[in-house]
Amino acid sequence: MSTSVAVWQEQHPTLVSRGIDESTWNALKSTIYPGAKDDSIIMAVDYCRARKLDPMLKPVHLVPMQVTIKHEGREDTKEWRDVPMPGIGLYRIQADRSKTYAGADEPEYGPEITRTFTGYNNRQVEFTFPQWCKFVVRKLVGGMVVEYHAKEYWLENYASLARDKDAPNAMWSKRPYAQLAKCAEAQALRRAWPEIGSDPTAEEMMGKTLDADELRDVSPTPAKTTPAPRKAEETPEPVIPSGATVEGEFFEHEQEPQADSASSAPVDLIKPNHIKMITTRLARTSTPDGELLALLKVDCLESIPMSRLNDAMDYVNKLGK
């Protein structure tokens, strides 16, 4: 064993006890969960190990939740706590591991609807989207193939630019069909395999406000044809002090609370050619824009201030290196 390896192991006994070496830890911090706290990354690793999952495949995301703690006689305080949240990939893995997954149909979409939304600077934006998406998964039950259907509506699932702007955010604008299909698929998988758990997936919550009720129960009532489920693998929930309320939005790593956009002075935003350069680089490296948005503390690429353009370009230029 080299001296440098021995020194690293001596400095990181918690990681060594989990079988994590220096190169794996560096990958987890810089690529899988960039910007996340060390304790949060370790929590995600433990979550994956408990379910026999490979953390390097990122089957779960780290979702910061802002906890408001109420105090008697003095002002409330807030702090951020990370919670592991499953991705749609984890649901697929669990369904496949059940040995009863019998395939799925292509998603079916409803008629297209064109509607006008309000974007930044109160600009009216016309956008076309599918009214609904239906997804069907099949499961072997008692030697028979049983279908489980889920139908999700775009307007009930999409994420908006901001609390006071109802235009869809960057992800839902760019992939209105694919994002809705993931939501419908997740619901169908929960119907067929209730033991998967009741947590919403990261894809369902992308850009949305989180609350305690959503985290605890989004799963539908199992169909009558479903056999008695095995004991559910419950997702660890955040430890919230008595009297605390939970609020926040989905980001890939920790951020500070954002100021209310309605009370902020207008800022100079990056131009369409800048957005094109950024999205091209992200697509070339198959990198989701969520990590960049969280780093810059914005809701979508279109809301990146010109003053942060250099930071955004530095981030995308380092991808793949």
C-alpha positions in Angstrom: 0.0 0.0 0.0 1.4 3.4 -1.0 2.0 6.1 1.6 -0.6 8.4 0.0 -3.3 5.7 0.1 -2.5 4.9 3.7 -2.7 8.6 4.6 -6.1 9.0 2.8 -7.5 6.0 4.6 -6.3 7.3 8.0 -8.0 10.6 7.3 -11.3 9.0 6.1 -12.1 6.1 8.5 -15.9 6.5 7.9 -15.4 5.9 4.1 -12.9 3.1 4.6 -15.4 1.3 6.8 -17.9 1.4 3.9 -15.4 0.0 1.4 -15.1 3.4 -0.4 -11.6 4.2 -1.8 -10.3 7.6 -2.8 -11.1 7.3 -6.5 -14.7 6.2 -5.9 -15.2 9.0 -3.4 -13.8 11.5 -5.8 -16.3 10.3 -8.4 -19.2 10.4 -6.0 -18.4 14.0 -5.0 -17.5 15.4 -8.4 -19.7 13.5 -10.8 -22.5 11.7 -9.1 -23.5 14.2 -6.4 -21.5 17.4 -7.2 -21.9 20.1 -4.5 -23.6 17.8 -2.0 -22.4 17.6 1.6 -20.1 14.7 2.5 -22.6 13.4 5.1 -25.4 13.5 2.5 -23.3 11.5 0.0 -22.6 8.9 2.7 -26.3 8.8 3.5 -27.1 8.1 -0.2 -24.4 5.4 -0.3 -25.9 3.7 2.8 -29.4 4.0 1.2 -28.1 2.2 -1.9 -26.2 -0.5 0.0 -29.3 -1.3 2.1 -31.2 -2.0 -1.1 -28.2 -3.7 -2.8 -27.9 -0.9 -5.4 -24.8 0.4 -7.1 -24.5 4.1 -6.0 -22.3 4.8 -9.0 -25.4 4.4 -11.2 -27.2 7.1 -9.2 -30.4 5.2 -8.6 -31.3 7.9 -6.0 -31.0 11.7 -5.9 -30.2 13.9 -3.0 -33.1 16.4 -2.5 -32.5 19.4 -0.2 -35.6 20.2 1.9 -35.9 23.5 3.8 -37.1 22.8 7.3 -38.7 25.7 9.2 -38.4 25.3 12.9 -40.8 27.2 15.0 -39.6 28.7 18.4 -41.7 30.1 21.1 -41.0 33.8 21.9 -38.5 34.2 19.0 -38.3 34.2 15.3 -38.5 30.9 13.3 -35.3 29.5 12.0 -34.6 27.6 8.8 -32.1 25.0 7.7 -31.6 22.7 4.8 -31.6 18.9 5.1 -30.9 16.4 2.3 -33.3 13.5 1.7 -32.6 10.6 -0.7 -35.3 10.3 -3.3 -35.6 7.5 -5.9 -35.2 8.0 -9.6 -37.4 6.3 -12.1 -34.5 3.9 -12.8 -34.8 2.6 -9.2 -38.5 1.7 -9.7 -37.6 -0.1 -12.9 -34.8 -2.0 -11.1 -37.1 -3.1 -8.3 -39.8 -4.2 -10.7 -37.3 -6.3 -12.7 -35.9 -7.8 -9.5 -39.3 -9.0 -8.5 -39.2 -11.6 -11.3 -42.8 -10.8 -12.1 -42.2 -7.9 -14.5 -43.8 -8.8 -17.9 -43.1 -5.7 -20.0 -44.8 -2.4 -20.8 -46.5 -0.7 -23.7 -45.3 2.4 -25.4 -46.8 5.5 -23.7 -50.1 6.7 -25.2 -50.8 10.4 -25.4 -53.9 12.4 -25.4 -54.7 15.3 -27.8 -52.4 18.3 -28.0 -53.4 21.5 -26.3 -52.0 24.9 -27.0 -52.2 27.4 -24.2 -50.8 30.8 -23.3 -48.6 31.0 -20.1 -46.9 33.8 -18.2 -43.1 33.8 -18.3 -40.4 36.1 -16.9 -41.0 39.8 -17.2 -44.7 38.9 -17.6 -44.1 37.9 -21.2 -46.9 35.8 -22.6 -45.6 32.4 -24.0 -47.6 30.0 -26.2 -46.9 26.4 -25.5 -48.3 23.1 -26.9 -48.4 20.0 -24.8 -50.2 16.6 -24.6 -53.3 16.7 -22.4 -52.5 13.4 -20.8 -50.3 10.3 -21.0 -51.4 6.7 -20.3 -48.8 4.1 -19.4 -49.4 0.3 -19.0 -47.1 -2.2 -17.2 -47.6 -5.9 -17.0 -47.1 -8.2 -14.1 -47.2 -12.0 -13.6 -49.8 -12.7 -11.0 -50.6 -16.4 -10.2 -49.4 -17.5 -13.6 -51.4 -14.8 -15.5 -50.3 -11.5 -17.0 -52.2 -8.6 -15.4 -52.1 -5.1 -16.8 -51.8 -2.0 -14.5 -52.8 1.3 -16.0 -51.9 4.8 -15.0 -53.1 8.1 -16.6 -51.4 11.4 -15.7 -52.4 14.8 -16.9 -49.8 17.3 -18.1 -51.3 20.3 -16.2 -51.3 18.4 -13.0 -47.7 17.3 -13.3 -45.6 20.0 -15.0 -43.3 22.3 -13.1 -43.5 26.0 -13.6 -40.7 28.6 -13.9 -41.4 30.2 -10.5 -44.1 30.5 -7.9 -45.6 33.4 -9.7 -44.9 32.3 -13.3 -47.0 29.5 -14.7 -44.9 28.9 -17.8 -43.2 25.5 -17.8 -39.6 25.3 -16.7 -36.7 24.4 -19.0 -37.1 20.6 -18.6 -40.8 20.5 -19.2 -40.5 22.9 -22.1 -37.9 20.9 -23.8 -39.4 17.4 -23.1 -43.1 17.8 -22.5 -43.9 14.3 -23.7 -41.0 12.4 -22.1 -41.4 14.1 -18.7 -45.1 13.3 -18.6 -44.4 9.7 -19.7 -42.0 9.2 -16.7 -44.6 10.4 -14.3 -47.2 8.0 -15.8 -44.7 5.1 -15.7 -43.8 5.8 -12.1 -47.5 5.7 -11.1 -48.1 2.5 -13.1 -45.1 0.8 -11.4 -46.4 1.9 -8.0 -49.8 0.4 -8.8 -48.3 -2.9 -9.9 -45.6 -3.2 -7.2 -46.8 -1.3 -4.1 -43.8 -2.7 -2.2 -41.7 -0.3 -4.3 -42.7 2.4 -1.8 -44.8 5.6 -1.9 -42.0 8.1 -2.5 -42.4 10.3 -5.6 -39.5 9.9 -8.0 -37.0 12.7 -8.7 -38.3 13.0 -12.2 -41.8 13.6 -10.9 -40.6 16.3 -8.5 -38.2 18.1 -10.9 -38.7 21.8 -10.3 -41.7 21.3 -8.0 -42.3 22.4 -4.4 -42.0 19.6 -1.9 -44.1 19.1 1.1 -44.3 16.4 3.8 -47.6 15.0 2.5 -46.2 14.4 -1.0 -43.2 12.6 0.4 -45.2 10.3 2.6 -47.9 9.0 0.2 -48.3 9.3 -3.5 -49.0 5.7 -4.2 -52.4 4.6 -5.4 -54.6 2.0 -3.9 -53.4 -1.4 -5.3 -55.8 -3.1 -7.8 -57.8 -6.0 -6.4 -55.8 -8.4 -8.7 -52.6 -7.5 -6.9 -51.4 -10.2 -4.4 -50.7 -9.3 -0.8 -47.5 -7.2 -1.1 -44.3 -8.1 0.7 -43.2 -5.8 3.5 -42.4 -2.5 1.9 -38.8 -1.2 1.7 -39.4 2.1 3.4 -37.3 5.1 2.3 -35.7 6.9 5.2 -37.5 10.2 5.9 -35.9 13.3 7.2 -35.7 13.8 10.9 -37.9 16.9 11.5 -38.2 18.5 14.9 -41.6 18.8 16.5 -43.4 21.8 15.3 -41.4 22.1 12.1 -42.8 22.5 8.6 -41.2 21.4 5.4 -40.9 23.2 2.2 -38.5 23.4 -0.7 -37.8 22.6 -4.3 -36.0 19.8 -6.1 -32.4 20.4 -6.8 -29.4 18.1 -7.0 -27.5 19.7 -4.2 -27.7 22.2 -1.4 -28.7 25.8 -2.1 -29.7 28.8 -0.1 -33.3 30.0 -0.1 -34.1 32.2 -3.1 -35.6 35.6 -2.9 -39.2 36.1 -4.1 -38.9 36.8 -7.8 -41.8 39.2 -7.6 -39.9 41.5 -5.3 -36.6 41.3 -7.1 -35.4 44.0 -9.5 -35.3 43.0 -13.2 -31.9 41.5 -14.1 -30.1 41.2 -17.4 -30.5 37.5 -18.5 -28.3 35.5 -20.8 -29.2 35.5 -24.5 -30.6 32.7 -26.7 -27.1 32.0 -28.3 -25.7 31.5 -24.8 -28.5 29.1 -23.9 -27.8 27.1 -27.1 -24.1 26.8 -26.3 -24.9 25.5 -22.8 -27.6 23.1 -23.9 -25.4 21.7 -26.6 -22.6 21.0 -24.2 -25.0 19.4 -21.7 -26.5 17.2 -24.4 -23.1 16.2 -25.7 -22.1 14.9 -22.3 -25.6 13.5 -21.4 -25.6 15.8 -18.3 -29.0 16.9 -16.9 -29.3 20.7 -16.4 -30.6 20.3 -12.8 -27.1 20.3 -11.3 -26.1 23.5 -13.2 -29.4 25.2 -12.2 -28.9 24.3 -8.6 -25.3 25.6 -8.7 -26.5 29.0 -10.1 -29.6 29.0 -7.9 -32.0 29.5 -10.8 -35.2 27.7 -12.0 -34.2 27.3 -15.6 -31.5 28.1 -18.1 -33.5 31.1 -19.4 -33.3 32.7 -16.0 -29.5 32.7 -15.6 -28.3 36.2 -15.0 -25.7 37.6 -17.4 -23.4 38.1 -14.4 -23.3 34.3 -13.9 -22.6 33.4 -17.6 -18.9 32.8 -16.9 -19.8 30.5 -14.1 -22.2 28.5 -16.3 -19.6 28.2 -19.1 -16.9 27.1 -16.7 -19.2 24.4 -15.5 -20.2 23.0 -18.9 -16.6 23.3 -20.2 -15.4 21.0 -17.5 -17.9 18.3 -18.3 -16.3 15.2 -19.7 -12.8 16.2 -18.7 
